[in-house]
């Protein structure tokens, strides 16, 4: 819920920092993601990408800390 006053990282949660591109600096909630899902990266909706509303930004693991990557690097935008 975007209006939740406690919106933010949950202690003990799993988050991935997005690096580069239109979502730079945001945290992706990866709670419940399997190691395979984390290794695949993410295709995220982004209104600020090259394709505007409805477009997506591709991110892939940029740095691995043990089992879970801590950062996803931007690979480009897709329609």
N, CA, C and O atoms as CSV, one atom per row, in Angstrom:
chain,resi,resn,atom,element,x,y,z
A,1,UNK,N,N,0.839,-1.183,0.000
A,1,UNK,CA,C,0.000,0.000,0.000
A,1,UNK,C,C,0.885,1.247,0.000
A,1,UNK,O,O,1.600,1.471,0.976
A,2,UNK,N,N,0.866,2.062,-1.049
A,2,UNK,CA,C,1.723,3.249,-1.122
A,2,UNK,C,C,1.440,4.284,-0.042
A,2,UNK,O,O,2.297,5.119,0.247
A,3,UNK,N,N,0.244,4.246,0.565
A,3,UNK,CA,C,-0.090,5.214,1.613
A,3,UNK,C,C,0.297,4.729,3.004
A,3,UNK,O,O,0.065,5.433,3.987
A,4,UNK,N,N,0.874,3.558,3.103
A,4,UNK,CA,C,1.287,2.991,4.384
A,4,UNK,C,C,2.405,3.846,4.977
A,4,UNK,O,O,3.439,4.027,4.335
A,5,UNK,N,N,2.219,4.380,6.199
A,5,UNK,CA,C,3.267,5.213,6.801
A,5,UNK,C,C,4.529,4.426,7.137
A,5,UNK,O,O,5.592,5.020,7.321
A,6,UNK,N,N,4.432,3.108,7.219
A,6,UNK,CA,C,5.587,2.270,7.540
A,6,UNK,C,C,6.194,1.645,6.291
A,6,UNK,O,O,6.913,0.650,6.380
A,7,UNK,N,N,5.909,2.222,5.133
A,7,UNK,CA,C,6.436,1.699,3.884
A,7,UNK,C,C,7.958,1.783,3.907
A,7,UNK,O,O,8.522,2.843,4.176
A,8,UNK,N,N,8.601,0.697,3.633
A,8,UNK,CA,C,10.062,0.664,3.616
A,8,UNK,C,C,10.549,-0.740,3.880
A,8,UNK,O,O,9.749,-1.660,4.049
A,9,UNK,N,N,11.860,-0.910,3.915
A,9,UNK,CA,C,12.418,-2.247,4.142
A,9,UNK,C,C,11.955,-2.853,5.465
A,9,UNK,O,O,11.879,-2.171,6.487
A,10,UNK,N,N,11.653,-4.131,5.421
A,10,UNK,CA,C,11.248,-4.884,6.604
A,10,UNK,C,C,12.500,-5.504,7.206
A,10,UNK,O,O,13.268,-6.142,6.486
A,11,UNK,N,N,12.728,-5.336,8.511
A,11,UNK,CA,C,13.910,-5.959,9.116
A,11,UNK,C,C,13.946,-7.460,8.820
A,11,UNK,O,O,12.946,-8.159,8.985
A,12,UNK,N,N,15.098,-7.940,8.385
A,12,UNK,CA,C,15.255,-9.349,8.055
A,12,UNK,C,C,14.781,-9.705,6.659
A,12,UNK,O,O,14.861,-10.866,6.258
A,13,UNK,N,N,14.288,-8.726,5.910
A,13,UNK,CA,C,13.807,-8.968,4.556
A,13,UNK,C,C,14.959,-9.143,3.581
A,13,UNK,O,O,16.122,-8.936,3.929
A,14,UNK,N,N,14.622,-9.525,2.364
A,14,UNK,CA,C,15.610,-9.710,1.304
A,14,UNK,C,C,15.331,-8.651,0.242
A,14,UNK,O,O,14.251,-8.618,-0.348
A,15,UNK,N,N,16.307,-7.795,0.008
A,15,UNK,CA,C,16.147,-6.704,-0.948
A,15,UNK,C,C,17.340,-6.656,-1.881
A,15,UNK,O,O,18.457,-7.011,-1.504
A,16,UNK,N,N,17.091,-6.214,-3.099
A,16,UNK,CA,C,18.136,-6.064,-4.103
A,16,UNK,C,C,18.133,-4.596,-4.526
A,16,UNK,O,O,17.083,-4.046,-4.859
A,17,UNK,N,N,19.302,-3.963,-4.513
A,17,UNK,CA,C,19.415,-2.577,-4.953
A,17,UNK,C,C,19.485,-2.540,-6.476
A,17,UNK,O,O,20.247,-3.292,-7.084
A,18,UNK,N,N,18.694,-1.669,-7.090
A,18,UNK,CA,C,18.713,-1.499,-8.538
A,18,UNK,C,C,19.732,-0.419,-8.881
A,18,UNK,O,O,19.705,0.675,-8.317
A,19,UNK,N,N,20.631,-0.738,-9.814
A,19,UNK,CA,C,21.735,0.157,-10.155
A,19,UNK,C,C,21.647,0.536,-11.632
A,19,UNK,O,O,21.640,-0.334,-12.503
A,20,UNK,N,N,21.580,1.833,-11.906
A,20,UNK,CA,C,21.510,2.327,-13.273
A,20,UNK,C,C,20.088,2.333,-13.800
A,20,UNK,O,O,19.175,1.791,-13.177
A,21,UNK,N,N,19.916,2.954,-14.954
A,21,UNK,CA,C,18.611,2.980,-15.598
A,21,UNK,C,C,17.586,3.809,-14.856
A,21,UNK,O,O,17.924,4.542,-13.926
A,22,UNK,N,N,16.328,3.695,-15.268
A,22,UNK,CA,C,15.275,4.541,-14.716
A,22,UNK,C,C,14.905,4.225,-13.268
A,22,UNK,O,O,14.272,5.050,-12.609
A,23,UNK,N,N,15.281,3.064,-12.762
A,23,UNK,CA,C,14.931,2.689,-11.387
A,23,UNK,C,C,16.138,2.742,-10.452
A,23,UNK,O,O,16.108,2.167,-9.364
A,24,UNK,N,N,17.191,3.424,-10.872
A,24,UNK,CA,C,18.433,3.514,-10.109
A,24,UNK,C,C,18.185,3.944,-8.664
A,24,UNK,O,O,17.469,4.910,-8.401
A,25,UNK,N,N,18.792,3.206,-7.738
A,25,UNK,CA,C,18.713,3.543,-6.325
A,25,UNK,C,C,17.528,2.952,-5.591
A,25,UNK,O,O,17.482,3.018,-4.363
A,26,UNK,N,N,16.572,2.378,-6.294
A,26,UNK,CA,C,15.414,1.794,-5.628
A,26,UNK,C,C,15.742,0.391,-5.130
A,26,UNK,O,O,16.644,-0.271,-5.643
A,27,UNK,N,N,14.995,-0.047,-4.127
A,27,UNK,CA,C,15.137,-1.403,-3.614
A,27,UNK,C,C,14.018,-2.270,-4.169
A,27,UNK,O,O,12.852,-1.875,-4.182
A,28,UNK,N,N,14.391,-3.452,-4.625
A,28,UNK,CA,C,13.430,-4.434,-5.115
A,28,UNK,C,C,13.187,-5.442,-4.000
A,28,UNK,O,O,14.129,-6.057,-3.499
A,29,UNK,N,N,11.940,-5.611,-3.616
A,29,UNK,CA,C,11.565,-6.577,-2.585
A,29,UNK,C,C,11.686,-7.977,-3.178
A,29,UNK,O,O,10.909,-8.355,-4.054
A,30,UNK,N,N,12.657,-8.739,-2.700
A,30,UNK,CA,C,12.889,-10.091,-3.211
A,30,UNK,C,C,12.567,-11.147,-2.157
A,30,UNK,O,O,13.063,-12.271,-2.226
A,31,UNK,N,N,11.744,-10.786,-1.191
A,31,UNK,CA,C,11.346,-11.736,-0.155
A,31,UNK,C,C,10.596,-12.883,-0.826
A,31,UNK,O,O,9.639,-12.648,-1.565
A,32,UNK,N,N,11.015,-14.101,-0.578
A,32,UNK,CA,C,10.364,-15.277,-1.144
A,32,UNK,C,C,10.906,-15.708,-2.494
A,32,UNK,O,O,10.470,-16.729,-3.027
A,33,UNK,N,N,11.850,-14.959,-3.068
A,33,UNK,CA,C,12.429,-15.348,-4.348
A,33,UNK,C,C,13.397,-16.504,-4.138
A,33,UNK,O,O,14.141,-16.520,-3.158
A,34,UNK,N,N,13.391,-17.459,-5.039
A,34,UNK,CA,C,14.340,-18.575,-4.978
A,34,UNK,C,C,15.693,-18.107,-5.513
A,34,UNK,O,O,15.764,-17.089,-6.201
A,35,UNK,N,N,16.767,-18.838,-5.204
A,35,UNK,CA,C,18.076,-18.488,-5.774
A,35,UNK,C,C,18.048,-18.456,-7.303
A,35,UNK,O,O,18.722,-17.625,-7.913
A,36,UNK,N,N,17.280,-19.347,-7.927
A,36,UNK,CA,C,17.174,-19.353,-9.387
A,36,UNK,C,C,16.491,-18.083,-9.898
A,36,UNK,O,O,16.930,-17.495,-10.886
A,37,UNK,N,N,15.430,-17.668,-9.231
A,37,UNK,CA,C,14.749,-16.433,-9.627
A,37,UNK,C,C,15.679,-15.229,-9.489
A,37,UNK,O,O,15.687,-14.347,-10.348
A,38,UNK,N,N,16.456,-15.190,-8.420
A,38,UNK,CA,C,17.409,-14.097,-8.237
A,38,UNK,C,C,18.490,-14.127,-9.310
A,38,UNK,O,O,18.922,-13.075,-9.781
A,39,UNK,N,N,18.927,-15.308,-9.697
A,39,UNK,CA,C,19.961,-15.436,-10.730
A,39,UNK,C,C,19.443,-14.983,-12.095
A,39,UNK,O,O,20.225,-14.549,-12.941
A,40,UNK,N,N,18.127,-15.080,-12.316
A,40,UNK,CA,C,17.528,-14.673,-13.590
A,40,UNK,C,C,17.391,-13.163,-13.728
A,40,UNK,O,O,17.279,-12.657,-14.845
A,41,UNK,N,N,17.398,-12.437,-12.618
A,41,UNK,CA,C,17.186,-10.995,-12.685
A,41,UNK,C,C,15.706,-10.675,-12.755
A,41,UNK,O,O,14.865,-11.491,-12.375
A,42,UNK,N,N,15.388,-9.468,-13.249
A,42,UNK,CA,C,13.991,-9.042,-13.249
A,42,UNK,C,C,13.697,-8.124,-14.427
A,42,UNK,O,O,14.551,-7.350,-14.859
A,43,UNK,N,N,12.488,-8.225,-14.933
A,43,UNK,CA,C,11.967,-7.333,-15.960
A,43,UNK,C,C,10.866,-6.532,-15.269
A,43,UNK,O,O,9.791,-7.062,-14.987
A,44,UNK,N,N,11.137,-5.254,-14.998
A,44,UNK,CA,C,10.274,-4.451,-14.140
A,44,UNK,C,C,9.566,-3.346,-14.919
A,44,UNK,O,O,10.176,-2.683,-15.758
A,45,UNK,N,N,8.288,-3.151,-14.642
A,45,UNK,CA,C,7.549,-2.054,-15.274
A,45,UNK,C,C,8.151,-0.729,-14.820
A,45,UNK,O,O,8.484,-0.546,-13.649
A,46,UNK,N,N,8.282,0.193,-15.775
A,46,UNK,CA,C,8.855,1.497,-15.465
A,46,UNK,C,C,8.281,2.545,-16.400
A,46,UNK,O,O,8.422,2.441,-17.618
A,47,UNK,N,N,7.638,3.547,-15.837
A,47,UNK,CA,C,7.097,4.638,-16.645
A,47,UNK,C,C,8.191,5.598,-17.088
A,47,UNK,O,O,7.978,6.400,-17.997
A,48,UNK,N,N,9.362,5.526,-16.458
A,48,UNK,CA,C,10.447,6.461,-16.765
A,48,UNK,C,C,11.450,5.898,-17.759
A,48,UNK,O,O,12.437,6.564,-18.069
A,49,UNK,N,N,11.227,4.704,-18.263
A,49,UNK,CA,C,12.142,4.091,-19.217
A,49,UNK,C,C,11.972,4.654,-20.618
A,49,UNK,O,O,11.171,5.562,-20.840
A,50,UNK,N,N,12.725,4.111,-21.554
A,50,UNK,CA,C,12.727,4.584,-22.939
A,50,UNK,C,C,11.370,4.429,-23.627
A,50,UNK,O,O,11.090,5.133,-24.597
A,51,UNK,N,N,10.522,3.518,-23.139
A,51,UNK,CA,C,9.243,3.253,-23.793
A,51,UNK,C,C,8.055,3.845,-23.044
A,51,UNK,O,O,6.906,3.573,-23.392
A,52,UNK,N,N,8.320,4.649,-22.021
A,52,UNK,CA,C,7.257,5.325,-21.284
A,52,UNK,C,C,6.340,4.361,-20.554
A,52,UNK,O,O,6.718,3.220,-20.287
A,53,UNK,N,N,5.114,4.823,-20.225
A,53,UNK,CA,C,4.175,3.969,-19.501
A,53,UNK,C,C,3.944,2.640,-20.223
A,53,UNK,O,O,3.725,2.609,-21.434
A,54,UNK,N,N,3.995,1.566,-19.477
A,54,UNK,CA,C,3.811,0.232,-20.049
A,54,UNK,C,C,5.111,-0.421,-20.468
A,54,UNK,O,O,5.141,-1.620,-20.744
A,55,UNK,N,N,6.194,0.353,-20.520
A,55,UNK,CA,C,7.496,-0.218,-20.859
A,55,UNK,C,C,8.106,-0.931,-19.666
A,55,UNK,O,O,7.618,-0.827,-18.541
A,56,UNK,N,N,9.177,-1.654,-19.934
A,56,UNK,CA,C,9.842,-2.404,-18.867
A,56,UNK,C,C,11.339,-2.146,-18.909
A,56,UNK,O,O,11.909,-1.837,-19.955
A,57,UNK,N,N,11.957,-2.280,-17.747
A,57,UNK,CA,C,13.406,-2.140,-17.626
A,57,UNK,C,C,13.972,-3.478,-17.177
A,57,UNK,O,O,13.491,-4.075,-16.214
A,58,UNK,N,N,14.993,-3.943,-17.881
A,58,UNK,CA,C,15.613,-5.235,-17.576
A,58,UNK,C,C,16.791,-5.032,-16.629
A,58,UNK,O,O,17.652,-4.184,-16.864
A,59,UNK,N,N,16.818,-5.820,-15.560
A,59,UNK,CA,C,17.903,-5.793,-14.579
A,59,UNK,C,C,18.402,-7.215,-14.367
A,59,UNK,O,O,17.616,-8.162,-14.366
A,60,UNK,N,N,19.718,-7.362,-14.187
A,60,UNK,CA,C,20.301,-8.681,-13.924
A,60,UNK,C,C,21.295,-8.571,-12.779
A,60,UNK,O,O,21.774,-7.478,-12.476
A,61,UNK,N,N,21.612,-9.702,-12.137
A,61,UNK,CA,C,22.536,-9.655,-11.005
A,61,UNK,C,C,23.848,-8.974,-11.391
A,61,UNK,O,O,24.455,-9.292,-12.414
A,62,UNK,N,N,24.271,-8.028,-10.548
A,62,UNK,CA,C,25.501,-7.285,-10.810
A,62,UNK,C,C,26.601,-7.663,-9.830
A,62,UNK,O,O,27.783,-7.479,-10.123
A,63,UNK,N,N,26.234,-8.178,-8.696
A,63,UNK,CA,C,27.199,-8.500,-7.651
A,63,UNK,C,C,26.580,-9.599,-6.792
A,63,UNK,O,O,25.408,-9.512,-6.428
A,64,UNK,N,N,27.337,-10.604,-6.473
A,64,UNK,CA,C,26.791,-11.718,-5.695
A,64,UNK,C,C,27.447,-11.756,-4.321
A,64,UNK,O,O,28.672,-11.757,-4.201
A,65,UNK,N,N,26.615,-11.788,-3.296
A,65,UNK,CA,C,27.071,-11.941,-1.915
A,65,UNK,C,C,26.545,-13.281,-1.419
A,65,UNK,O,O,25.403,-13.364,-0.966
A,66,UNK,N,N,27.347,-14.316,-1.496
A,66,UNK,CA,C,26.883,-15.628,-1.077
A,66,UNK,C,C,25.834,-16.140,-2.042
A,66,UNK,O,O,26.065,-16.178,-3.250
A,67,UNK,N,N,24.689,-16.532,-1.521
A,67,UNK,CA,C,23.630,-17.113,-2.339
A,67,UNK,C,C,22.824,-16.039,-3.065
A,67,UNK,O,O,22.420,-16.234,-4.212
A,68,UNK,N,N,22.590,-14.909,-2.406
A,68,UNK,CA,C,21.707,-13.888,-2.962
A,68,UNK,C,C,22.491,-12.704,-3.506
A,68,UNK,O,O,23.394,-12.203,-2.836
A,69,UNK,N,N,22.160,-12.249,-4.710
A,69,UNK,CA,C,22.805,-11.031,-5.209
A,69,UNK,C,C,22.298,-9.828,-4.419
A,69,UNK,O,O,21.133,-9.785,-4.026
A,70,UNK,N,N,23.163,-8.865,-4.190
A,70,UNK,CA,C,22.761,-7.670,-3.456
A,70,UNK,C,C,22.402,-6.522,-4.393
A,70,UNK,O,O,21.793,-5.540,-3.969
A,71,UNK,N,N,22.779,-6.644,-5.675
A,71,UNK,CA,C,22.513,-5.576,-6.631
A,71,UNK,C,C,22.128,-6.163,-7.985
A,71,UNK,O,O,22.660,-7.189,-8.409
A,72,UNK,N,N,21.195,-5.491,-8.651
A,72,UNK,CA,C,20.853,-5.809,-10.035
A,72,UNK,C,C,21.260,-4.610,-10.882
A,72,UNK,O,O,20.883,-3.478,-10.580
A,73,UNK,N,N,22.021,-4.851,-11.933
A,73,UNK,CA,C,22.430,-3.791,-12.843
A,73,UNK,C,C,21.475,-3.687,-14.020
A,73,UNK,O,O,20.949,-4.691,-14.499
A,74,UNK,N,N,21.258,-2.470,-14.476
A,74,UNK,CA,C,20.354,-2.198,-15.592
A,74,UNK,C,C,20.955,-2.698,-16.889
A,74,UNK,O,O,22.133,-2.458,-17.156
A,75,UNK,N,N,20.165,-3.394,-17.705
A,75,UNK,CA,C,20.614,-3.921,-18.996
A,75,UNK,C,C,19.946,-3.219,-20.167
A,75,UNK,O,O,20.400,-3.366,-21.302
A,76,UNK,N,N,18.897,-2.470,-19.931
A,76,UNK,CA,C,18.210,-1.763,-21.003
A,76,UNK,C,C,16.702,-1.787,-20.812
A,76,UNK,O,O,16.187,-2.415,-19.887
A,77,UNK,N,N,16.008,-1.095,-21.699
A,77,UNK,CA,C,14.548,-1.016,-21.644
A,77,UNK,C,C,13.938,-1.770,-22.819
A,77,UNK,O,O,14.528,-1.850,-23.897
A,78,UNK,N,N,12.763,-2.315,-22.597
A,78,UNK,CA,C,12.036,-3.040,-23.641
A,78,UNK,C,C,10.577,-2.574,-23.631
A,78,UNK,O,O,10.075,-2.132,-22.597
A,79,UNK,N,N,9.890,-2.674,-24.789
A,79,UNK,CA,C,8.482,-2.238,-24.829
A,79,UNK,C,C,7.578,-3.152,-24.018
A,79,UNK,O,O,6.371,-2.924,-23.950
